[in-house]
Amino acid sequence: MRLWLLIAVLAYECLSILGISWYLSRKHGTAETFLFANRNLSWPTLAITMALTVLGTPHILGMFEQTWDLGAVSLWFSFAHVILLVLACVATGRWVRRLNVSSMPEVVHLLFGPETRLIACCVLIPLVWGITTLELQGMGIILALLTGSSIQHGVLIGAVLGMLYVVLAGLQEIAALNIINAVVKYAGVIMATVWLTFRLPKGWAGVSQYYKDAGQPHMLSIFGTSETLFSYGIGVVIATCVCQGISQQLLQPAMAARDEETVMKAMWPATIINGMFAVFTVAMGLAAKSIPEFRRLGPKMAAPAMLATYLPAWLVAMVLAVFLGSILSAFSMTVLAPATMFTRDIYINLFNPKASPATEKRVARVAIATLILMAASIATVLPPIVAAINWLFAWSAPVFVMIIIGLFWKRSTNCRDCHFLRSVDRKYRLVIH
């Protein structure tokens, strides 16, 4: 890969990251600013941040890889996230903002008592950290394509970029960078798809013909076969909503919203921004497999290599910057979320309740750096992205079920003397309707 292409992509990422962090650093933010942007996110910023939080490696490189085996039915992974964002914006995101909590373990604490808070941490922190390893793998693949080195070396470079993305200014920096990345992302991927239309050897009709000749016309249908539809499509919808519906990385931006109404307003733009993207990546994945020279590279590298070959150099730089920026957006929240839970639910809750804001911010930064270094060691093993993330999603199913049961049980009870209602009314000025 030409050196100037690597320089162009890294320059875009580094200049945007360092420029935004320098601007925000002049405001001398506290720990609340670092972790929750002073709970002042507007609905456009919130919508973009929530959409990009769950639009990272699985929606890009994961779709390239998954499409290789399942075809267009892989789009159900994207459909699942659209349903998830509706769930978050009309239900769980509004609930956590109404409660004014800092983490999902704190919600469990309010519902079932302090003993359950640590148990929730032991489930949710490893879960989100596991997703971090997959986001790092995505960065490793993009950077390997840029540098011509191994994916493992790309993972290490990605870890450094990811640390800069989040550790300098926290959620405020993530939200500001997401606005830039959202605009560049769609401009780049749309232009790339249009360009491919004219550069594919036999056009999109040739792609369709390849699968028909191979006896796999179901690869072109979002319904696939009855087996893949029910075993993968329906399953991924349930897994995604059950896990991510109460995930810290998705709901932390909702916790940082100005108010509950802001979360509701974010629903439509968030679902549109998130839902459309995988259409482009699935189409690219199908095209790459249909071309012999890229098919031999395998599912992880075929589509990126096709883009690097068929697109003009300036558009390659833009698309790779888009992919890397999208992955960094998702990666940043998957790192900030477990760091927040560690800081608020373990360090402050158990060891240092009187910690100063400066100490809290320092602990959060140390936790971020530690989590990234640990994730880098696992990402180099290269687990299959979508399969691994669906496995991780299953971890939080018990927590999701208990939170939903707890919320509706507390809402329906007439016992105004219960611990939950007393603590909520006193701490959060909340009346359960």
C-alpha positions in Angstrom: 0.0 0.0 0.0 1.3 3.4 -0.9 2.8 5.3 2.0 0.9 8.5 1.2 -2.4 6.6 1.6 -1.4 5.5 5.1 -0.3 9.0 6.0 -3.6 10.5 4.7 -5.8 8.1 6.7 -3.8 8.5 9.9 -3.6 12.2 9.4 -7.4 12.5 9.2 -7.8 10.4 12.4 -5.1 12.1 14.4 -5.9 15.7 13.4 -9.6 15.2 14.2 -8.9 13.5 17.5 -6.2 15.8 18.7 -8.0 19.0 17.4 -11.3 18.1 19.2 -9.5 17.1 22.4 -7.4 20.3 22.4 -10.5 22.4 22.0 -12.4 20.6 24.8 -9.4 20.5 27.1 -9.5 24.3 27.4 -12.8 23.9 29.3 -11.2 22.1 32.3 -13.9 19.4 32.6 -14.6 17.3 35.7 -15.2 13.6 36.0 -18.9 14.2 35.2 -17.8 16.0 32.0 -15.4 13.2 31.1 -17.9 10.3 31.7 -21.2 12.0 31.0 -20.6 15.2 29.0 -22.2 17.1 31.9 -25.5 15.3 31.0 -26.1 17.9 28.4 -26.2 16.0 25.0 -28.7 17.4 22.5 -30.9 15.1 20.6 -28.9 15.3 17.3 -25.7 14.6 19.1 -27.3 11.8 21.1 -28.8 10.2 18.0 -25.5 10.1 16.2 -23.6 8.8 19.2 -26.1 6.0 19.9 -26.2 5.1 16.2 -22.4 4.9 15.9 -21.9 3.2 19.2 -23.6 0.1 17.8 -22.2 0.6 14.3 -18.6 -0.6 14.3 -16.6 -3.7 13.3 -19.6 -6.1 13.1 -21.5 -3.8 10.7 -18.4 -3.3 8.5 -15.9 -6.1 8.5 -18.3 -8.4 10.3 -20.8 -8.1 7.5 -18.0 -8.7 4.9 -17.2 -11.9 6.8 -20.7 -13.0 7.6 -22.0 -12.4 4.1 -19.4 -14.8 2.8 -21.2 -17.7 4.4 -24.8 -16.5 4.8 -25.4 -13.9 2.1 -27.9 -11.1 2.3 -29.7 -12.7 5.3 -26.8 -11.2 7.2 -28.8 -7.9 7.0 -30.9 -9.2 9.9 -28.0 -8.2 12.1 -28.6 -4.6 11.0 -32.4 -5.0 11.3 -31.8 -6.2 14.9 -29.9 -3.0 15.7 -32.7 -0.8 14.3 -35.2 -2.6 16.6 -32.7 -2.2 19.4 -32.4 1.6 19.0 -36.2 1.9 19.1 -36.2 -0.2 22.3 -33.5 2.0 23.8 -35.1 5.3 22.8 -38.6 4.6 23.9 -37.9 2.4 26.9 -34.6 1.5 28.5 -32.8 4.8 27.5 -35.7 6.9 28.9 -35.7 4.8 32.1 -32.0 5.3 32.9 -32.3 9.0 32.1 -35.3 9.3 34.4 -33.5 7.6 37.2 -30.4 9.8 36.6 -28.1 6.8 37.2 -24.5 6.4 36.1 -24.5 2.7 35.2 -26.6 -0.4 34.7 -25.2 -2.0 37.9 -26.6 1.0 39.7 -30.0 0.3 38.3 -29.7 -3.3 39.5 -28.7 -1.9 42.9 -31.8 0.3 43.1 -34.1 -2.6 42.1 -32.6 -5.4 44.2 -30.3 -4.0 46.8 -26.6 -3.2 47.1 -25.5 -6.8 47.1 -26.5 -7.3 43.5 -24.4 -4.3 42.2 -21.1 -6.2 42.2 -22.7 -9.3 40.6 -24.0 -7.1 37.7 -20.5 -5.6 37.3 -19.0 -9.1 37.1 -21.3 -9.9 34.1 -21.4 -6.5 32.3 -17.8 -5.4 32.4 -16.4 -8.6 30.8 -19.2 -8.5 28.3 -18.5 -5.0 27.0 -14.7 -5.6 27.2 -15.2 -8.7 25.0 -16.9 -6.5 22.3 -13.9 -4.1 22.6 -11.6 -7.0 21.5 -13.7 -7.4 18.3 -13.6 -3.7 17.5 -9.8 -3.7 17.9 -9.7 -6.6 15.4 -11.6 -4.5 12.9 -9.1 -1.7 13.3 -6.3 -4.2 12.9 -7.7 -5.4 9.5 -8.0 -1.9 8.2 -4.6 -0.9 9.3 -3.1 -4.1 8.0 -4.5 -3.3 4.6 -3.0 0.2 4.8 0.5 -0.8 6.0 0.8 -4.2 4.3 1.7 -5.7 7.7 -0.1 -8.4 9.7 -3.5 -7.9 11.3 -1.8 -8.4 14.7 0.5 -5.4 14.1 -2.6 -3.4 12.9 -4.3 -4.2 16.2 -1.4 -2.6 18.2 -1.6 0.5 16.1 -5.3 0.6 16.5 -5.0 0.3 20.3 -2.9 3.5 20.3 -5.4 5.4 18.1 -8.3 4.1 20.2 -6.7 5.2 23.4 -6.2 8.7 22.0 -9.8 8.8 20.8 -11.3 8.3 24.3 -8.7 9.0 27.0 -8.1 12.7 26.3 -11.6 14.2 26.7 -14.0 11.3 27.3 -17.7 11.4 26.2 -17.6 15.0 25.0 -14.8 14.1 22.6 -16.6 11.0 21.4 -19.8 12.9 20.7 -18.1 15.6 18.8 -16.0 13.2 16.7 -19.1 11.1 15.9 -20.7 14.1 14.2 -17.7 14.4 11.9 -17.5 10.7 11.3 -21.2 10.3 10.5 -21.0 12.9 7.7 -17.8 11.5 6.2 -18.9 7.9 6.6 -22.0 8.1 4.5 -20.4 10.3 1.9 -17.6 7.8 1.5 -19.6 4.6 1.4 -22.2 5.9 -1.0 -19.5 7.2 -3.4 -17.7 3.8 -3.1 -20.8 1.9 -4.0 -21.6 4.0 -7.0 -17.9 3.7 -8.2 -18.0 -0.1 -7.8 -21.1 -0.1 -10.1 -18.9 1.0 -13.0 -15.7 -1.0 -12.0 -17.0 -4.5 -11.2 -16.0 -6.7 -14.1 -19.6 -7.8 -15.0 -21.4 -5.2 -12.9 -23.9 -6.0 -10.2 -25.7 -8.3 -12.7 -22.5 -10.4 -12.8 -22.5 -10.7 -9.0 -26.1 -12.0 -9.1 -25.2 -14.4 -11.9 -22.3 -15.8 -9.9 -24.5 -17.0 -7.1 -27.2 -18.3 -9.4 -24.5 -20.3 -11.3 -23.2 -21.6 -8.0 -26.6 -22.9 -7.1 -26.9 -20.3 -4.3 -29.6 -17.9 -5.3 -30.7 -17.7 -1.6 -27.5 -15.7 -1.0 -29.1 -12.7 -2.7 -32.3 -12.8 -0.5 -32.6 -11.1 2.9 -34.8 -14.2 3.8 -32.1 -16.7 2.8 -33.3 -20.2 3.4 -35.8 -21.1 6.1 -33.0 -22.5 8.2 -30.8 -19.4 8.1 -33.8 -17.1 8.6 -34.9 -18.8 11.8 -31.6 -19.9 13.2 -29.7 -16.7 12.4 -32.1 -13.9 11.5 -34.6 -14.3 14.3 -32.0 -15.4 16.7 -29.8 -12.4 16.2 -32.8 -10.0 16.7 -33.5 -11.6 20.1 -29.9 -11.8 21.1 -29.2 -8.2 20.1 -32.2 -6.7 21.9 -31.8 -8.7 25.0 -28.1 -7.8 25.4 -27.8 -4.4 24.0 -31.2 -3.2 25.4 -29.5 -2.8 28.8 -25.9 -2.4 27.7 -23.8 0.3 29.3 -22.1 1.4 26.1 -25.4 2.1 24.4 -27.2 3.6 27.4 -24.4 5.7 28.7 -25.1 8.4 26.0 -28.8 8.2 27.0 -27.7 8.8 30.6 -25.8 11.9 29.4 -28.9 13.3 27.5 -30.3 16.7 28.6 -33.6 15.0 29.6 -35.9 12.1 28.9 -37.6 13.9 26.0 -34.2 14.2 24.3 -33.8 10.4 24.3 -37.2 10.1 22.6 -36.4 12.7 19.9 -33.2 10.8 19.0 -35.0 7.6 17.9 -35.7 8.3 14.2 -32.3 9.8 13.2 -30.5 7.1 15.2 -32.3 4.2 13.5 -31.9 5.8 10.0 -28.2 6.5 10.5 -27.5 3.0 11.9 -29.8 0.9 9.7 -28.8 2.0 6.2 -25.1 1.3 6.6 -25.0 -2.5 6.4 -26.9 -2.4 3.1 -23.7 -1.1 1.5 -21.3 -3.4 3.3 -23.3 -6.5 2.6 -23.4 -5.6 -1.1 -19.6 -5.2 -1.1 -19.2 -8.5 0.6 -21.3 -10.3 -2.0 -19.4 -8.6 -4.8 -15.9 -9.5 -3.4 -16.7 -13.2 -3.1 -18.0 -13.3 -6.7 -14.5 -12.2 -8.1 -11.9 -15.0 -8.2 -8.8 -12.8 -7.4 -10.4 -11.6 -4.2 -12.2 -14.8 -3.3 -8.9 -16.5 -2.7 -8.0 -14.0 0.0 -10.8 -15.3 2.3 -13.6 -13.6 4.2 -11.6 -11.2 6.3 -9.6 -9.5 3.6 -11.5 -10.0 0.3 -13.8 -7.0 0.4 -11.2 -4.5 1.8 -8.8 -5.7 -0.9 -11.5 -5.3 -3.6 -12.1 -1.7 -2.5 -8.4 -0.9 -2.5 -8.0 -2.3 -6.1 -11.1 -0.9 -7.8 -11.5 2.5 -6.2 -9.3 5.5 -7.1 -6.6 6.3 -4.6 -8.4 9.4 -3.1 -11.6 7.4 -2.6 -9.7 4.4 -1.1 -8.2 6.8 1.5 -11.7 8.3 2.2 -13.4 4.9 2.6 -10.7 3.4 4.8 -10.8 6.6 6.9 -14.6 6.1 7.1 -14.3 2.5 8.1 -11.6 3.3 10.7 -13.5 6.2 12.1 -16.8 4.2 12.4 -14.9 1.5 14.2 -13.2 4.0 16.5 -16.6 5.5 17.3 -17.9 2.2 18.5 -14.7 1.2 20.1 -14.5 4.4 22.2 -17.9 3.7 23.9 -17.1 0.0 24.5 -14.0 1.2 26.4 -15.6 4.1 28.2 -18.5 2.0 29.4 -16.6 -0.7 31.4 -14.2 2.0 32.7 -17.3 3.9 34.0 -18.7 0.8 35.7 -15.3 0.1 37.2 -14.9 3.7 38.4 -18.4 4.3 39.8 -19.5 0.8 40.8 -16.3 -0.8 42.1 -13.7 1.9 43.0 -16.0 4.6 44.4 -18.8 2.4 45.6 -16.6 -0.1 47.4 -13.3 1.5 48.1 -13.3 5.3 48.0 -16.8 6.8 48.3 -15.3 10.3 49.0 -13.0 10.3 45.9 -12.5 13.8 44.5 -13.6 14.5 40.9 -9.9 14.7 39.9 -9.2 11.2 41.4 -12.3 9.8 39.7 -11.2 11.1 36.3 -7.7 9.7 36.8 -9.0 6.3 37.8 -11.3 6.2 34.7 -8.3 7.0 32.5 -6.2 4.3 34.0 -9.0 1.8 33.6 -9.4 2.8 29.9 -5.7 2.3 29.2 -5.7 -1.0 31.1 -8.8 -2.4 29.3 -7.3 -1.4 25.9 -4.0 -3.2 26.5 -5.9 -6.3 27.7 -8.2 -6.2 24.7 -5.2 -5.9 22.3 -3.8 -9.2 23.5 -7.0 -11.0 22.8 -7.8 -9.3 19.5 -4.7 -10.7 17.9 -6.2 -14.2 18.1 -8.8 -13.1 15.5 -12.1 -14.8 16.5 -14.9 -14.7 13.9 -16.5 -11.3 14.5 -20.2 -11.7 14.2 -20.3 -15.2 15.7 -18.2 -14.0 18.6 -20.4 -10.9 19.2 -23.6 -13.0 19.2 -22.0 -15.3 21.8 -21.1 -12.3 23.9 -24.7 -10.9 23.6 -26.0 -14.0 25.4 -24.1 -13.1 28.5 -26.4 -10.3 29.6 -29.7 -12.2 29.0 -30.2 -12.9 32.8 -29.4 -9.3 33.7 -31.9 -8.0 31.0 -34.6 -10.3 32.3 -34.1 -9.3 35.9 -34.0 -5.6 35.1 -37.3 -5.8 33.2 -39.0 -7.9 35.9 -37.7 -5.6 38.6 -38.8 -2.4 36.9 -42.3 -3.6 36.2 -42.6 -5.2 39.6 -41.6 -2.0 41.3 -43.9 0.1 39.1 -46.9 -2.1 39.9 -46.4 -2.5 43.6 -48.5 -0.4 45.9 -45.9 -0.6 48.6 -44.7 2.9 49.1 -42.5 1.8 52.0 -40.3 -0.3 49.8 -36.6 0.5 49.7 -36.6 1.2 46.0 -39.3 3.9 46.1 -37.8 5.5 49.2 -34.3 5.7 47.7 -35.6 6.9 44.3 -37.9 9.5 45.7 -35.2 10.9 47.9 -32.2 10.7 45.6 -33.7 11.3 42.2 -37.0 13.1 43.0 -38.8 10.4 41.0 -42.5 9.4 41.2 -43.2 6.0 39.8 -46.4 6.4 37.8 
